Amino acid sequence: MTDVYPTEFIINYKIPDKGYFFNLKWDGIGLFFKQYSLKMQLDQHGKIHPGIQEWNEFWHRMDEIGIWSWYEEYTVTCLDSCVEGDEWEVDIIIGDMKVESYGANSYPSTYREFLKAIEELTGIIIEFIQQD
């Protein structure tokens, strides 16, 4: 991969019942983020400018976890079996690589590794419903 900066980069993750929301979007210069959490009493937003080395490490990690072959949709319908639900969306384009994936109460097997890579790229801790 010769490109370092994405053409498109949108990450959304929310846990409505817990009052949590995280959004990350590339604007051509940097990553604009919004994060809100009732539990952590957090309401923040700002802009992050990862360097070339951080981006290269991130893209390498995306290749390792196989994000480019994630399915378009991961969903589980919860009626009585789910106490809490979450929703997520990943829309990334870099060079000729692209992933558009969405989920509700379900994830690809490498989703946790993906969130950890986002945390490493941004320095922001993401509240994940499936914490150990």
Backbone bond lengths (Angstrom), bond angles and torsions (degrees), N, CA, C in turn:
res aa  C-N    CA-C-N  psi(-1)  N-CA   C-N-CA  omega(-1)  CA-C   N-CA-C  phi
1 M - - - 1.447 - - 1.529 107.75 -
2 T 1.331 116.73 123.42 1.453 120.38 -178.66 1.518 112.75 -94.82
3 D 1.313 117.89 -26.92 1.462 120.69 178.16 1.521 109.81 -73.52
4 V 1.332 116.22 146.75 1.455 121.12 176.90 1.525 109.88 -108.03
5 Y 1.331 116.04 -41.74 1.457 120.22 -176.70 1.526 110.51 -96.22
6 P 1.317 116.41 142.04 1.470 119.53 -178.46 1.520 111.74 -73.86
7 T 1.316 114.99 154.77 1.462 121.08 170.08 1.523 108.37 -80.40
8 E 1.329 114.14 -38.64 1.468 121.00 178.12 1.519 108.33 -141.15
9 F 1.328 115.48 140.96 1.461 120.43 -178.53 1.527 107.61 -156.52
10 I 1.321 115.85 101.34 1.467 121.11 180.00 1.525 108.01 -132.41
11 I 1.316 116.01 124.36 1.453 122.61 177.29 1.518 107.72 -125.29
12 N 1.306 117.10 126.83 1.467 122.09 174.88 1.521 108.27 -128.31
13 Y 1.310 115.58 137.37 1.454 120.95 176.26 1.526 107.93 -147.49
14 K 1.330 116.13 130.18 1.467 118.22 179.55 1.514 111.37 -146.19
15 I 1.322 113.88 148.69 1.459 123.14 174.21 1.532 105.15 -124.94
16 P 1.321 117.90 88.05 1.462 120.53 -173.78 1.531 114.82 -55.40
17 D 1.327 117.59 -42.66 1.472 119.87 -177.36 1.519 113.11 -66.98
18 K 1.325 117.42 -21.81 1.469 121.55 179.40 1.529 112.02 -100.62
19 G 1.324 117.29 -1.67 1.452 119.95 -179.02 1.516 112.63 67.50
20 Y 1.337 116.91 43.22 1.460 120.47 -179.47 1.524 110.52 -121.09
21 F 1.336 115.23 138.90 1.455 121.63 179.16 1.531 108.87 -147.72
22 F 1.332 116.44 134.43 1.456 122.34 175.72 1.523 108.53 -135.91
23 N 1.327 116.40 131.62 1.462 122.12 178.72 1.521 108.41 -137.12
24 L 1.326 115.62 137.30 1.458 122.07 179.08 1.523 106.91 -137.50
25 K 1.345 116.52 127.91 1.465 119.34 -176.54 1.523 110.26 -143.20
26 W 1.335 115.49 131.71 1.461 122.78 175.22 1.519 108.71 -78.50
27 D 1.330 117.01 131.19 1.467 120.25 179.59 1.528 112.48 -112.36
28 G 1.336 116.60 14.81 1.456 120.65 179.95 1.521 112.88 96.60
29 I 1.333 116.70 -16.55 1.466 121.90 -179.69 1.524 111.13 -124.14
30 G 1.313 115.47 -38.76 1.451 120.78 -177.80 1.520 110.54 -158.13
31 L 1.323 115.49 -177.24 1.464 121.93 178.39 1.522 109.01 -101.11
32 F 1.319 116.06 118.21 1.456 121.23 175.83 1.518 107.37 -91.44
33 F 1.329 117.33 130.48 1.457 119.99 -179.13 1.525 111.35 -124.76
34 K 1.335 113.80 151.63 1.462 123.27 171.53 1.516 106.17 -134.60
35 Q 1.320 116.28 136.18 1.462 120.59 177.91 1.526 108.12 -144.58
36 Y 1.329 114.08 131.71 1.455 120.46 178.89 1.523 108.26 -135.41
37 S 1.326 116.61 133.02 1.457 120.71 178.79 1.518 110.22 -146.33
38 L 1.330 116.52 120.10 1.463 120.14 173.87 1.519 110.52 -65.87
39 K 1.340 116.18 -43.57 1.469 122.12 -177.15 1.531 111.62 -59.85
40 M 1.331 116.38 -45.93 1.459 120.67 -177.85 1.537 112.21 -90.87
41 Q 1.336 116.27 4.13 1.466 122.18 -176.96 1.529 109.89 47.56
42 L 1.312 113.85 58.24 1.451 121.54 -172.33 1.522 110.42 -127.95
43 D 1.307 116.30 133.25 1.456 122.61 173.75 1.529 106.04 -147.39
44 Q 1.324 115.90 98.04 1.458 118.78 -175.57 1.517 111.50 -138.03
45 H 1.304 114.73 157.11 1.459 122.18 174.47 1.527 107.82 -153.93
46 G 1.300 115.70 160.57 1.455 119.97 179.75 1.507 111.05 171.15
47 K 1.316 114.97 -169.45 1.455 121.19 -178.11 1.524 109.10 -127.13
48 I 1.318 115.15 138.94 1.456 122.88 -179.50 1.527 107.84 -121.60
49 H 1.326 115.98 140.47 1.462 120.87 -179.27 1.529 109.80 -123.46
50 P 1.345 117.05 80.45 1.470 118.67 177.69 1.535 110.64 -61.42
51 G 1.320 115.82 144.60 1.459 120.50 177.61 1.519 111.40 -80.67
52 I 1.307 115.43 173.94 1.462 121.36 -178.87 1.524 111.19 -58.61
53 Q 1.335 117.11 -41.86 1.467 120.88 -179.99 1.529 110.87 -61.91
54 E 1.339 117.25 -43.25 1.470 120.80 179.17 1.517 111.21 -63.64
55 W 1.341 116.94 -41.64 1.459 120.54 177.42 1.527 110.69 -63.50
56 N 1.328 116.50 -45.77 1.468 119.36 -179.95 1.522 111.61 -59.36
57 E 1.335 116.90 -42.42 1.470 120.47 177.15 1.527 110.88 -63.62
58 F 1.322 116.75 -40.29 1.459 121.22 178.69 1.532 110.75 -61.91
59 W 1.331 117.47 -47.94 1.474 120.83 -178.99 1.522 110.69 -64.11
60 H 1.316 116.96 -38.58 1.459 120.48 176.45 1.530 109.97 -60.55
61 R 1.320 115.80 -43.56 1.477 120.69 178.67 1.528 110.61 -64.23
62 M 1.339 118.57 -38.41 1.467 121.43 178.58 1.530 110.21 -62.81
63 D 1.325 116.64 -40.13 1.468 120.37 176.18 1.530 110.27 -62.60
64 E 1.342 116.82 -43.37 1.464 121.37 -178.95 1.524 112.76 -61.87
65 I 1.331 116.91 -40.33 1.468 119.43 -177.04 1.529 112.48 -86.50
66 G 1.322 117.49 -4.32 1.459 120.78 175.68 1.521 114.78 72.46
67 I 1.318 116.47 33.21 1.466 119.71 -177.58 1.528 112.56 -60.54
68 W 1.312 117.45 -29.45 1.471 121.64 -176.32 1.525 112.73 -68.72
69 S 1.325 116.86 -12.17 1.468 119.33 178.03 1.531 112.07 -114.35
70 W 1.323 116.88 15.76 1.466 118.88 174.07 1.523 109.37 -62.11
71 Y 1.335 116.17 149.11 1.462 120.78 175.03 1.524 109.70 -68.71
72 E 1.320 114.05 162.04 1.460 119.55 178.62 1.531 111.49 -69.31
73 E 1.333 116.73 -32.05 1.469 119.28 -175.91 1.525 111.32 -143.57
74 Y 1.337 114.70 138.17 1.461 124.06 174.27 1.521 106.45 -130.04
75 T 1.320 116.79 107.33 1.464 118.17 -179.54 1.517 111.42 -138.73
76 V 1.316 114.17 146.38 1.452 122.72 172.24 1.519 105.60 -130.91
77 T 1.304 116.37 126.94 1.454 120.36 177.31 1.513 108.65 -83.75
78 C 1.316 115.37 125.14 1.467 119.96 -178.47 1.524 109.58 -113.80
79 L 1.296 114.65 120.77 1.455 118.89 174.26 1.518 107.60 -104.72
80 D 1.309 117.61 -81.91 1.456 121.05 179.63 1.527 112.49 -97.62
81 S 1.327 117.20 -14.08 1.464 119.87 -172.94 1.529 114.12 -83.80
82 C 1.306 118.60 -16.83 1.463 120.71 -178.03 1.523 111.19 -107.69
83 V 1.301 115.89 130.29 1.458 120.79 175.90 1.524 108.92 -88.33
84 E 1.320 116.56 -44.72 1.445 121.75 -179.66 1.519 108.43 -126.52
85 G 1.297 115.84 146.56 1.452 119.42 178.84 1.511 110.57 -128.10
86 D 1.312 115.32 157.77 1.447 120.14 175.61 1.518 109.25 -140.42
87 E 1.317 114.66 163.25 1.452 121.96 178.80 1.514 108.34 -136.89
88 W 1.322 116.39 146.85 1.449 120.59 178.89 1.518 110.45 -146.32
89 E 1.332 114.55 159.48 1.459 121.55 179.13 1.531 107.82 -148.59
90 V 1.312 116.03 135.65 1.458 122.85 176.87 1.524 107.30 -129.28
91 D 1.321 116.06 124.09 1.460 121.67 178.89 1.531 106.86 -135.63
92 I 1.320 116.93 102.40 1.458 121.83 -175.62 1.525 109.67 -131.25
93 I 1.329 115.23 133.91 1.461 122.04 172.19 1.528 106.94 -131.34
94 I 1.331 115.51 126.15 1.468 122.02 175.32 1.523 106.41 -140.74
95 G 1.318 116.79 117.72 1.467 120.33 -176.29 1.515 109.81 58.10
96 D 1.339 116.85 -126.01 1.462 120.42 178.86 1.533 112.37 -99.04
97 M 1.327 116.52 11.67 1.464 121.69 178.49 1.531 109.23 -98.86
98 K 1.337 114.83 139.58 1.457 118.77 -175.70 1.524 110.15 -149.87
99 V 1.322 115.90 140.46 1.460 121.29 171.20 1.526 107.72 -139.23
100 E 1.318 115.49 131.10 1.455 123.50 171.14 1.512 104.79 -129.24
101 S 1.323 116.02 109.59 1.456 120.18 -175.19 1.518 109.28 -140.70
102 Y 1.315 114.88 146.72 1.460 122.26 -176.93 1.519 108.27 -139.80
103 G 1.320 116.48 149.31 1.454 118.92 175.99 1.511 113.02 -151.84
104 A 1.327 114.26 155.68 1.457 122.69 175.16 1.524 107.12 -140.66
105 N 1.331 115.90 112.29 1.467 122.63 179.88 1.519 113.43 63.35
106 S 1.323 117.84 17.88 1.456 122.88 -179.88 1.524 108.58 -155.45
107 Y 1.352 116.40 152.70 1.459 121.39 -173.98 1.523 110.91 -145.08
108 P 1.342 116.07 158.43 1.466 118.19 167.76 1.530 107.86 -68.38
109 S 1.303 117.25 160.56 1.471 120.74 -175.26 1.528 113.03 -63.50
110 T 1.315 117.96 -21.58 1.467 121.02 -178.89 1.529 113.35 -103.54
111 Y 1.324 117.74 17.50 1.469 120.45 -177.43 1.534 112.61 -62.77
112 R 1.313 117.22 -41.40 1.471 120.47 179.71 1.542 109.94 -61.38
113 E 1.336 117.42 -42.25 1.462 121.25 177.32 1.519 110.85 -63.52
114 F 1.341 116.66 -35.46 1.458 121.30 176.66 1.531 110.04 -62.08
115 L 1.338 116.76 -47.98 1.465 119.43 179.70 1.524 111.55 -61.76
116 K 1.315 117.08 -39.13 1.471 120.24 177.56 1.529 110.55 -62.96
117 A 1.323 117.77 -38.70 1.467 120.94 177.63 1.530 111.00 -65.96
118 I 1.323 117.03 -37.62 1.471 121.08 175.96 1.528 109.38 -64.12
119 E 1.330 116.81 -43.00 1.464 120.56 178.22 1.528 110.80 -60.96
120 E 1.325 117.65 -41.86 1.464 121.40 178.92 1.528 111.29 -66.56
121 L 1.323 117.72 -38.56 1.464 121.73 179.46 1.525 111.66 -67.12
122 T 1.338 116.10 -38.39 1.465 120.35 -172.05 1.527 115.05 -104.77
123 G 1.323 117.57 -24.44 1.461 120.25 -173.50 1.522 113.08 80.50
124 I 1.325 117.08 9.31 1.468 122.51 -179.00 1.524 109.48 -102.64
125 I 1.324 117.38 129.09 1.458 122.11 176.82 1.529 108.20 -82.46
126 I 1.313 116.10 128.66 1.461 122.21 -178.63 1.521 108.92 -102.48
127 E 1.316 116.30 128.45 1.464 122.20 178.41 1.529 108.12 -77.43
128 F 1.326 117.12 108.79 1.465 121.41 -176.05 1.516 109.21 -105.48
129 I 1.316 117.14 132.07 1.464 123.13 -174.96 1.522 111.88 -60.98
130 Q 1.321 117.96 -29.54 1.464 121.73 -176.30 1.521 113.03 -97.45
131 Q 1.324 118.32 35.87 1.472 121.28 -179.99 1.517 110.27 -59.20
132 D 1.328 116.03 148.35 1.479 121.45 177.21 1.518 110.24 -67.88
